[in-house]
Amino acid sequence: MPANRATEQTFPRRVLSASGADVVLAPTPCSAASARRIVVAMVRDDRELADRGQLLISEAVTNVIAHTDSDSVRVFLSVDDCSGSLLCGVFDTCTHVPHLSVASQDTLAPAGEAIKIAESGRGLTLINGLSDAWGFARASDGKWLWFSLLPSHDQQSETATHHTHP
């Protein structure tokens, strides 16, 4: 696994104005489930992409709820029409930037050992390990945590075929 692929950059305004879902959720555990449902609705034709997207958006939303005092969680999701990639952004009003601890940069523990480690603190490790890219962007009133996911290989082929032969 790479040491830390997170990069700080501006969350592009053009992305926020693109078609997609842009919702504000209450900072409650139910919000993670709401975000997962939106992911599934947006990528329903690619089960593998939907599964990864649900897991990672759930981790990102849960991190906001557990580790910040934000009074809301803004979730932005967009699917690129050409590539089929999914971009997810989660905004909170905390100014602390996300980072992986040295210990969490190791590979994930086998299932039998995971219970011995901890029940929390693995969200960014999952995002780092399962996303195709991720990072954060500071804003004057908080920050965006974002990640992108490429579609499964089968879906990429179908997308390319679809766009090649109108």
Secondary structure, 3 states (H helix, E strand, C coil): CCCCCCEECCCCHHHHHCCCEEEEECCCCHHHHHHHHHHHHHCCCCHHHHHHHHHHHHHHHHHHHHHCCCCCEEEEEEECCCCCCEEEEEEECCCCCCCCCCHHHCCCCCHHHHHHHCCCCCHHHHHHHHCCEEEEEEECCEEEEEEEECCCHHHHHHHHHHHHCC
